Every structure is written in C-alpha cells, then in structure tokens.
Amino acid sequence: MKRNVMYFISNFCVVLVVTGFITMQQTEASSIQLADAAAAQKETILSHEGTATVKTIDMDKGVVKLAHGPVASLKWPAMTMNFKFENSALMQGIKVDDAVIFTFIKSNGDYVITHIKSSQ
C-alpha cells in the first residue's frame, strides 16, 4: 500500500513539473511574439501630409523652410519650420512662394520630406 502511495505521489510530481515546463515555454513564446510585434510597430515609418508655402530653399544644406498649415496626424498647429530633403530632385520645379502639398517622415530626429509638389 505504501508503495502505491509513493508511486502515485512521484507520478503526480512528474506531471506537475512537466505541466509547469510546458506552461513556461508557452509564456516565453507569447512574450517573444509580443516583443516582436512591438518592434515591428516601432519600425513602421509614419508619414504625414501637409500644405504649405515655400519660404526658402537651401539646396546646399538640403533644407527647405515651409510655412505649413495644421498637420492633423501630429496635432501640430500652423507654423513655419525647416524640413530636410535627401534628394535634391524632389525640389526640382519648386520655388520660393509656391503653394505646395508635401509628405514627410521623422528620421533620426529630423523631419524629412519624401514627396513635394506644387499645388498651383
């Protein structure tokens, strides 16, 4: 009888340990999936669109100053600020005092124009 009790207790303990191990692996896998999803969300580059009037263009520095209207996606009010552009071809045909529609992203702490066109 004592032998049957010991056998039952040892088997019960093995079942508990195996169940705990499986649960830990599932929890760890879920944590990894959540971390991967969060990283993917951070990597998603959000672009924003606005309308503006071109105030200055500095082709050497790759900077354009725009007096833009409100940017709803960032909850920005209308203001005048500098934007970078990495490709000078984007600015071809754009001149001071042009009304423009532009798209930009935040990259390395700077706001960078990815698309700009005259709205005239």
DSSP file (Angstrom, degrees, kcal/mol; ACC not computed):
  #  RESIDUE AA STRUCTURE BP1 BP2  ACC     N-H-->O    O-->H-N    N-H-->O    O-->H-N    TCO  KAPPA ALPHA  PHI   PSI    X-CA   Y-CA   Z-CA
    1    1 A M     >        0   0    0      0, 0.0     4,-2.0     0, 0.0     5,-0.2   0.000 360.0 360.0 360.0 -45.6    0.0    0.0    0.0
    2    2 A K  H  >  +     0   0    0      1,-0.2     4,-2.5     2,-0.2     5,-0.2   0.873 360.0  55.3 -60.8 -35.7    2.8    2.4    0.9
    3    3 A R  H  > S+     0   0    0      1,-0.2     4,-2.4     2,-0.2    -1,-0.2   0.903 106.3  49.5 -65.1 -41.1    4.4    1.6   -2.4
    4    4 A N  H  > S+     0   0    0      2,-0.2     4,-2.4     1,-0.2    -1,-0.2   0.886 110.9  50.2 -64.5 -38.8    1.3    2.5   -4.3
    5    5 A V  H  X S+     0   0    0     -4,-2.0     4,-2.7     2,-0.2    -2,-0.2   0.928 112.0  47.1 -65.0 -45.5    1.1    5.8   -2.5
    6    6 A M  H  X S+     0   0    0     -4,-2.5     4,-2.6     2,-0.2     5,-0.2   0.894 112.0  51.0 -63.0 -40.8    4.7    6.6   -3.2
    7    7 A Y  H  X S+     0   0    0     -4,-2.4     4,-2.2     2,-0.2    -1,-0.2   0.919 111.8  47.2 -62.2 -44.5    4.2    5.6   -6.9
    8    8 A F  H  X S+     0   0    0     -4,-2.4     4,-2.6     2,-0.2    -2,-0.2   0.930 112.9  48.4 -62.9 -46.2    1.2    7.9   -7.1
    9    9 A I  H  X S+     0   0    0     -4,-2.7     4,-2.4     2,-0.2    -2,-0.2   0.912 112.1  48.4 -63.4 -43.5    3.0   10.9   -5.5
   10   10 A S  H  X S+     0   0    0     -4,-2.6     4,-2.1     2,-0.2    -1,-0.2   0.913 113.6  46.7 -66.2 -40.9    6.1   10.5   -7.7
   11   11 A N  H  X S+     0   0    0     -4,-2.2     4,-2.3    -5,-0.2    -2,-0.2   0.900 111.2  52.4 -65.2 -39.2    4.0   10.3  -10.9
   12   12 A F  H  X S+     0   0    0     -4,-2.6     4,-2.3     1,-0.2    -2,-0.2   0.911 109.1  49.8 -62.2 -42.7    1.9   13.3   -9.7
   13   13 A C  H  X S+     0   0    0     -4,-2.4     4,-2.5     2,-0.2    -1,-0.2   0.896 109.1  51.8 -63.0 -41.2    5.1   15.3   -9.1
   14   14 A V  H  X S+     0   0    0     -4,-2.1     4,-2.6     2,-0.2     5,-0.2   0.918 109.5  50.0 -61.9 -42.9    6.3   14.4  -12.6
   15   15 A V  H  X S+     0   0    0     -4,-2.3     4,-2.6     1,-0.2    -2,-0.2   0.915 111.0  49.4 -62.3 -43.1    3.0   15.6  -14.1
   16   16 A L  H  X S+     0   0    0     -4,-2.3     4,-2.5     2,-0.2    -2,-0.2   0.918 112.2  47.5 -62.0 -44.1    3.2   18.9  -12.2
   17   17 A V  H  X S+     0   0    0     -4,-2.5     4,-2.4     2,-0.2    -2,-0.2   0.924 113.9  46.6 -64.4 -45.0    6.8   19.5  -13.3
   18   18 A V  H  X S+     0   0    0     -4,-2.6     4,-2.5     2,-0.2    -2,-0.2   0.916 112.8  49.9 -64.5 -42.7    6.1   18.7  -17.0
   19   19 A T  H  X S+     0   0    0     -4,-2.6     4,-2.4    -5,-0.2    -2,-0.2   0.915 111.7  48.7 -61.6 -43.1    2.9   20.9  -16.9
   20   20 A G  H  X S+     0   0    0     -4,-2.5     4,-2.5     2,-0.2    -2,-0.2   0.901 110.6  50.9 -62.7 -41.4    4.9   23.8  -15.4
   21   21 A F  H  X S+     0   0    0     -4,-2.4     4,-2.1     2,-0.2    -2,-0.2   0.924 111.3  47.3 -62.8 -45.1    7.6   23.4  -18.0
   22   22 A I  H  X S+     0   0    0     -4,-2.5     4,-2.2     1,-0.2    -2,-0.2   0.912 111.9  50.6 -63.0 -42.9    5.1   23.5  -20.9
   23   23 A T  H  X S+     0   0    0     -4,-2.4     4,-2.5     1,-0.2    -1,-0.2   0.905 109.1  51.4 -62.5 -42.1    3.4   26.5  -19.4
   24   24 A M  H  X S+     0   0    0     -4,-2.5     4,-2.6     1,-0.2    -1,-0.2   0.910 109.9  49.3 -61.9 -42.0    6.7   28.3  -19.0
   25   25 A Q  H  X S+     0   0    0     -4,-2.1     4,-2.4     2,-0.2    -1,-0.2   0.901 111.6  48.6 -65.5 -40.0    7.6   27.6  -22.7
   26   26 A Q  H  X S+     0   0    0     -4,-2.2     4,-2.2     2,-0.2    -1,-0.2   0.908 112.6  48.2 -65.8 -41.2    4.2   28.9  -23.9
   27   27 A T  H  X S+     0   0    0     -4,-2.5     4,-2.3     2,-0.2    -2,-0.2   0.909 112.3  49.0 -64.3 -42.9    4.5   32.0  -21.7
   28   28 A E  H  X S+     0   0    0     -4,-2.6     4,-2.3     2,-0.2    -2,-0.2   0.903 111.0  49.9 -63.7 -41.8    8.0   32.6  -23.1
   29   29 A A  H  X S+     0   0    0     -4,-2.4     4,-2.3     2,-0.2    -1,-0.2   0.895 110.8  49.9 -63.8 -40.0    6.8   32.2  -26.7
   30   30 A S  H  X S+     0   0    0     -4,-2.2     4,-2.4     2,-0.2    -2,-0.2   0.900 109.9  50.9 -65.0 -40.5    4.0   34.6  -26.1
   31   31 A S  H  X S+     0   0    0     -4,-2.3     4,-2.4     2,-0.2    -2,-0.2   0.904 110.4  49.0 -63.3 -41.6    6.4   37.2  -24.6
   32   32 A I  H  X S+     0   0    0     -4,-2.3     4,-2.6     2,-0.2    -2,-0.2   0.915 110.7  50.3 -64.7 -42.8    8.7   36.8  -27.6
   33   33 A Q  H  X S+     0   0    0     -4,-2.3     4,-2.3     2,-0.2    -2,-0.2   0.910 111.4  48.6 -62.2 -41.8    5.7   37.3  -30.0
   34   34 A L  H  X S+     0   0    0     -4,-2.4     4,-2.3     2,-0.2    -2,-0.2   0.911 112.0  48.8 -64.5 -41.8    4.6   40.4  -28.1
   35   35 A A  H  X S+     0   0    0     -4,-2.4     4,-2.3     2,-0.2    -2,-0.2   0.905 111.5  49.6 -64.0 -41.7    8.1   41.8  -28.2
   36   36 A D  H  X S+     0   0    0     -4,-2.6     4,-2.4     2,-0.2    -2,-0.2   0.901 110.8  49.9 -63.5 -41.1    8.4   41.1  -32.0
   37   37 A A  H  X S+     0   0    0     -4,-2.3     4,-2.0     2,-0.2    -2,-0.2   0.903 111.0  49.1 -64.8 -41.0    5.1   42.8  -32.6
   38   38 A A  H  X S+     0   0    0     -4,-2.3     4,-2.0     2,-0.2    -2,-0.2   0.903 111.5  49.3 -65.1 -41.1    6.1   45.9  -30.6
   39   39 A A  H  X S+     0   0    0     -4,-2.3     4,-1.9     1,-0.2    -2,-0.2   0.905 110.6  50.2 -64.7 -41.4    9.4   46.1  -32.5
   40   40 A A  H  X S+     0   0    0     -4,-2.4     4,-0.8     1,-0.2    -1,-0.2   0.884 109.4  51.7 -63.8 -38.0    7.6   45.8  -35.9
   41   41 A Q  H >< S+     0   0    0     -4,-2.0     3,-0.5     1,-0.2    -1,-0.2   0.894 109.1  50.1 -66.8 -38.9    5.3   48.5  -34.8
   42   42 A K  H 3< S+     0   0    0     -4,-2.0    -1,-0.2     1,-0.2    -2,-0.2   0.863 107.1  55.3 -65.3 -35.0    8.2   50.8  -33.9
   43   43 A E  H 3< S+     0   0    0     -4,-1.9     2,-0.4    -5,-0.1    -1,-0.2   0.678  82.0 105.1 -74.0 -16.4    9.8   50.1  -37.3
   44   44 A T  S << S-     0   0    0     -4,-0.8     2,-0.6    -3,-0.5    -3,-0.0  -0.509  70.3-139.7 -66.8 123.1    6.7   51.2  -39.1
   45   45 A I        -     0   0    0     -2,-0.4     2,-0.5    60,-0.0    -2,-0.1  -0.765  11.6-148.3 -90.4 119.9    7.5   54.7  -40.5
   46   46 A L        -     0   0    0     -2,-0.6    60,-0.5    60,-0.1     2,-0.3  -0.739  10.4-157.6 -88.5 129.8    4.6   57.0  -40.2
   47   47 A S  E     -A  105   0A   0     -2,-0.5     2,-0.3    58,-0.1    58,-0.2  -0.796   4.2-158.6-105.8 153.8    4.3   59.6  -42.9
   48   48 A H  E     -A  104   0A   0     56,-2.8    56,-2.6    -2,-0.3     2,-0.4  -0.918   3.3-147.5-129.7 152.4    2.4   62.9  -42.6
   49   49 A E  E     +A  103   0A   0     -2,-0.3     2,-0.3    54,-0.2    24,-0.3  -0.936  22.0 159.0-125.8 146.5    1.0   65.2  -45.1
   50   50 A G  E     -A  102   0A   0     52,-2.5    52,-2.7    -2,-0.4     2,-0.4  -0.958  33.3-122.4-153.0 171.3    0.5   68.9  -45.2
   51   51 A T  E     +A  101   0A   0     -2,-0.3    18,-2.5    19,-0.2     2,-0.3  -0.919  40.7 156.7-116.9 148.6    0.0   72.0  -47.3
   52   52 A A  E     -AB 100  68A   0     48,-2.4    48,-3.0    -2,-0.4     2,-0.4  -0.965  41.7-115.3-159.4 170.2    2.5   74.9  -47.2
   53   53 A T  E     -AB  99  67A   0     14,-1.6    14,-2.6    -2,-0.3     2,-0.4  -0.986  38.6-120.3-115.4 131.6    4.0   77.9  -48.8
   54   54 A V  E     + B   0  66A   0     44,-2.5    43,-3.0    -2,-0.4    12,-0.2  -0.572  33.3 173.6 -74.6 125.8    7.8   77.7  -49.6
   55   55 A K  E     -     0   0A   0     10,-3.2     2,-0.3     1,-0.4    11,-0.2   0.841  64.1  -6.6 -99.6 -46.8    9.7   80.4  -47.7
   56   56 A T  E     - B   0  65A   0      9,-1.2     9,-2.4    40,-0.1    -1,-0.4  -0.985  53.6-155.0-147.2 155.8   13.3   79.5  -48.5
   57   57 A I  E     - B   0  64A   0     -2,-0.3     2,-0.6     7,-0.2     7,-0.2  -0.989   4.5-172.3-132.9 124.6   15.2   76.7  -50.2
   58   58 A D  E  >> - B   0  63A   0      5,-3.3     5,-2.0    -2,-0.4     4,-1.4  -0.870   3.7-179.8-116.6  95.4   18.9   75.8  -49.4
   59   59 A M  T  45S+     0   0    0     -2,-0.6    -1,-0.1     1,-0.2    29,-0.1   0.835  79.8  57.2 -64.8 -33.7   20.0   73.2  -51.9
   60   60 A D  T  45S+     0   0    0      1,-0.2    -1,-0.2     2,-0.1    -2,-0.0   0.891 116.4  33.9 -66.1 -39.2   23.5   73.0  -50.5
   61   61 A K  T  45S-     0   0    0     -3,-0.2    -1,-0.2     2,-0.2    -2,-0.2   0.578 106.6-123.6 -91.6 -10.9   22.2   72.1  -47.0
   62   62 A G  T  <5 +     0   0    0     -4,-1.4    23,-2.3     1,-0.2     2,-0.4   0.906  66.9 131.6  69.1  41.3   19.2   70.1  -48.2
   63   63 A V  E   < -BC  58  84A   0     -5,-2.0    -5,-3.3    21,-0.2     2,-0.4  -0.981  37.0-172.4-131.7 138.1   16.8   72.2  -46.3
   64   64 A V  E     -BC  57  83A   0     19,-2.8    19,-2.5    -2,-0.4     2,-0.6  -0.997  17.9-141.4-126.9 134.4   13.5   73.9  -47.2
   65   65 A K  E     -BC  56  82A   0     -9,-2.4   -10,-3.2    -2,-0.4    -9,-1.2  -0.849  24.8-172.7 -96.3 125.1   11.6   76.3  -44.9
   66   66 A L  E     -BC  54  81A   0     15,-2.8    15,-2.5    -2,-0.6     2,-0.9  -0.945  27.2-148.8-121.4 137.8    7.9   75.9  -45.1
   67   67 A A  E     -BC  53  80A   0    -14,-2.6   -14,-1.6    -2,-0.4    13,-0.3  -0.872  41.1-175.6 -97.1  97.2    5.0   77.9  -43.6
   68   68 A H  E     -BC  52  79A   0     11,-2.3    11,-1.6    -2,-0.9   -16,-0.3  -0.601  24.0-124.2-102.9 157.8    2.7   75.0  -43.3
   69   69 A G        -     0   0    0    -18,-2.5    10,-0.2     9,-0.2    -1,-0.1  -0.141  60.2 -50.9 -78.8-176.0   -0.9   74.7  -42.2
   70   70 A P        -     0   0    0      0, 0.0     2,-0.6     0, 0.0   -19,-0.2  -0.274  46.9-146.0 -58.8 144.1   -2.0   72.4  -39.3
   71   71 A V  B >>> -F   76   0B   0      5,-1.2     5,-2.2     1,-0.2     3,-1.2  -0.910  11.3-168.1-114.2 100.8   -0.8   68.8  -39.5
   72   72 A A  G >45S+     0   0    0     -2,-0.6     3,-0.8     1,-0.3    -1,-0.2   0.848  80.6  61.0 -61.1 -38.8   -3.6   66.7  -38.0
   73   73 A S  G 345S+     0   0    0      1,-0.3    -1,-0.3   -24,-0.3   -25,-0.0   0.743 117.3  31.7 -65.5 -21.6   -1.7   63.4  -37.8
   74   74 A L  G <45S-     0   0    0     -3,-1.2    -1,-0.3     2,-0.1    -2,-0.2   0.392 107.2-122.2-110.1  -0.9    0.8   65.1  -35.4
   75   75 A K  T <<5 +     0   0    0     -3,-0.8    -3,-0.2    -4,-0.7    -2,-0.1   0.858  58.1 157.8  58.4  37.0   -1.7   67.5  -33.8
   76   76 A W  B   < -F   71   0B   0     -5,-2.2    -5,-1.2    -7,-0.1    -1,-0.2  -0.693  36.2-137.2 -89.1 142.3    0.5   70.4  -35.0
   77   77 A P        -     0   0    0      0, 0.0    -6,-0.1     0, 0.0     2,-0.1  -0.387  45.8 -71.5 -81.4 174.0   -0.8   73.9  -35.4
   78   78 A A  S    S+     0   0    0     -8,-0.1     2,-0.3    -2,-0.1    -9,-0.2  -0.445  72.8 145.8 -63.4 139.9    0.2   76.0  -38.4
   79   79 A M  E     -C   68   0A   0    -11,-1.6   -11,-2.3   -10,-0.2     2,-0.5  -0.975  48.7-107.3-164.5 171.0    3.8   77.1  -38.2
   80   80 A T  E     +C   67   0A   0     -2,-0.3     2,-0.3   -13,-0.3   -13,-0.3  -0.953  50.3 146.2-111.5 128.2    6.9   77.9  -40.1
   81   81 A M  E     -C   66   0A   0    -15,-2.5   -15,-2.8    -2,-0.5     2,-0.3  -0.976  45.4 -97.5-155.6 165.3    9.8   75.4  -39.9
   82   82 A N  E     -C   65   0A   0     -2,-0.3     2,-0.4   -17,-0.2    29,-0.2  -0.674  30.6-171.1 -89.0 142.1   12.7   73.8  -41.7
   83   83 A F  E     -C   64   0A   0    -19,-2.5   -19,-2.8    -2,-0.3     2,-0.2  -0.971  17.1-131.9-126.3 145.2   12.4   70.3  -43.3
   84   84 A K  E     -Cd  63 112A   0     27,-2.8    29,-3.4    -2,-0.4     2,-0.4  -0.617  13.9-162.8 -90.2 156.2   15.2   68.3  -44.7
   85   85 A F  E     - d   0 113A   0    -23,-2.3    29,-0.1    -2,-0.2     3,-0.1  -0.986   8.3-165.0-137.0 133.0   15.2   66.7  -48.1
   86   86 A E  S    S+     0   0    0     27,-0.5     2,-0.6    -2,-0.4    -1,-0.1   0.699  79.0  54.6 -89.8 -20.2   17.6   64.0  -49.0
   87   87 A N    >   -     0   0    0      1,-0.1     3,-1.8   -25,-0.1     4,-0.4  -0.945  65.1-159.4-120.1 112.4   17.1   64.0  -52.8
   88   88 A S  G >  S+     0   0    0     -2,-0.6     3,-1.1     1,-0.3     4,-0.3   0.734  88.7  73.2 -64.1 -20.7   17.5   67.4  -54.5
   89   89 A A  G >  S+     0   0    0      1,-0.3     3,-1.2     2,-0.2    -1,-0.3   0.784  85.0  67.5 -62.8 -25.6   15.4   66.1  -57.4
   90   90 A L  G <  S+     0   0    0     -3,-1.8    -1,-0.3     1,-0.2    -2,-0.2   0.847  99.4  50.0 -59.6 -33.2   12.4   66.4  -55.1
   91   91 A M  G X  S+     0   0    0     -3,-1.1     3,-2.2    -4,-0.4    -1,-0.2   0.460  79.1 125.4 -88.9  -1.3   12.8   70.2  -55.2
   92   92 A Q  T <  S+     0   0    0     -3,-1.2     3,-0.1    -4,-0.3    -3,-0.0  -0.401  82.8  11.3 -62.2 127.0   13.0   70.4  -59.0
   93   93 A G  T 3  S+     0   0    0      1,-0.3     2,-0.4    -2,-0.2    -1,-0.3   0.343 101.6 116.6  86.6  -6.4   10.4   72.9  -60.2
   94   94 A I    <   +     0   0    0     -3,-2.2    -1,-0.3    22,-0.0     2,-0.3  -0.809  40.7 174.8 -95.7 133.3    9.7   74.1  -56.7
   95   95 A K    >   -     0   0    0     -2,-0.4     3,-2.0    -3,-0.1   -41,-0.3  -0.906  39.5 -71.5-135.7 165.2   10.5   77.8  -56.0
   96   96 A V  T 3  S+     0   0    0     -2,-0.3   -41,-0.2     1,-0.3     3,-0.1  -0.241 117.7  22.4 -55.5 140.2   10.0   80.3  -53.2
   97   97 A D  T 3  S+     0   0    0    -43,-3.0    -1,-0.3     1,-0.3     2,-0.2   0.358  89.2 138.1  78.1   0.4    6.4   81.4  -52.6
   98   98 A D    <   -     0   0    0     -3,-2.0   -44,-2.5   -44,-0.1     2,-0.5  -0.499  55.5-128.8 -69.2 141.9    5.0   78.3  -54.3
   99   99 A A  E     -A   53   0A   0    -46,-0.2    20,-3.0    -2,-0.2    21,-0.5  -0.827  40.5-177.9 -86.1 130.3    2.0   76.7  -52.6
  100  100 A V  E     -AE  52 118A   0    -48,-3.0   -48,-2.4    -2,-0.5     2,-0.4  -0.888  33.5-142.2-132.7 158.6    2.8   73.0  -52.1
  101  101 A I  E     -AE  51 117A   0     16,-2.6    16,-2.2    -2,-0.3     2,-0.3  -0.985  35.9-179.9-113.1 131.3    1.5   69.7  -50.9
  102  102 A F  E     -AE  50 116A   0    -52,-2.7   -52,-2.5    -2,-0.4     2,-0.4  -0.952  24.8-152.2-138.2 154.7    4.1   67.7  -49.1
  103  103 A T  E     +AE  49 115A   0     12,-3.0    11,-2.8    -2,-0.3    12,-1.6  -0.965  24.8 172.9-121.7 140.4    4.6   64.4  -47.3
  104  104 A F  E     -AE  48 113A   0    -56,-2.6   -56,-2.8    -2,-0.4     2,-0.3  -0.960  17.6-157.1-146.5 163.1    7.3   63.9  -44.7
  105  105 A I  E     -AE  47 112A   0      7,-2.3     7,-3.0    -2,-0.3     2,-0.6  -0.859  28.5-111.2-130.0 165.9    8.6   61.4  -42.1
  106  106 A K  E     + E   0 111A   0    -60,-0.5     2,-0.4    -2,-0.3     5,-0.2  -0.920  41.8 172.0 -99.5 124.6   10.6   61.7  -38.9
  107  107 A S  E >   - E   0 110A   0      3,-3.1     3,-2.0    -2,-0.6    -2,-0.0  -0.974  64.7 -18.1-138.6 120.2   14.0   60.2  -39.4
  108  108 A N  T 3  S-     0   0    0     -2,-0.4     3,-0.1     1,-0.3    -1,-0.1   0.857 127.9 -51.1  53.1  39.5   16.9   60.4  -36.9
  109  109 A G  T 3  S+     0   0    0      1,-0.3     2,-0.3     0, 0.0    -1,-0.3   0.395 120.4 102.5  83.4  -3.8   15.3   63.3  -35.1
  110  110 A D  E <  S- E   0 107A   0     -3,-2.0    -3,-3.1   -27,-0.0     2,-0.6  -0.802  72.8-123.6-110.6 153.6   14.7   65.3  -38.3
  111  111 A Y  E     - E   0 106A   0     -2,-0.3   -27,-2.8   -29,-0.2     2,-0.5  -0.878  34.9-167.2 -94.8 120.2   11.6   65.9  -40.4
  112  112 A V  E     -dE  84 105A   0     -7,-3.0    -7,-2.3    -2,-0.6     2,-0.3  -0.930  18.2-129.8-119.2 126.1   12.4   64.8  -43.9
  113  113 A I  E     +dE  85 104A   0    -29,-3.4   -27,-0.5    -2,-0.5    -9,-0.3  -0.559  24.4 176.0 -73.0 130.1   10.3   65.5  -47.0
  114  114 A T  E    S+     0   0A   0    -11,-2.8     2,-0.3     1,-0.4   -10,-0.2   0.602  71.5  12.9-106.6 -19.9    9.6   62.3  -49.0
  115  115 A H  E     + E   0 103A   0    -12,-1.6   -12,-3.0     2,-0.0    -1,-0.4  -0.960  62.6 171.2-157.3 138.0    7.3   63.9  -51.6
  116  116 A I  E     + E   0 102A   0     -2,-0.3     2,-0.3   -14,-0.2   -14,-0.2  -0.982   3.9 169.7-149.5 137.7    6.5   67.5  -52.5
  117  117 A K  E     - E   0 101A   0    -16,-2.2   -16,-2.6    -2,-0.3     2,-0.2  -0.997  38.8-101.9-147.9 150.4    4.6   69.0  -55.4
  118  118 A S  E     - E   0 100A   0     -2,-0.3   -18,-0.3   -18,-0.2   -24,-0.0  -0.466  20.6-156.6 -68.0 137.8    3.2   72.4  -56.4
  119  119 A S              0   0    0    -20,-3.0   -19,-0.2     1,-0.2    -1,-0.1   0.312 360.0 360.0 -98.3   8.5   -0.5   72.7  -55.7
  120  120 A Q              0   0    0    -21,-0.5    -1,-0.2     0, 0.0   -20,-0.1   0.447 360.0 360.0 -88.1 360.0   -0.8   75.5  -58.3
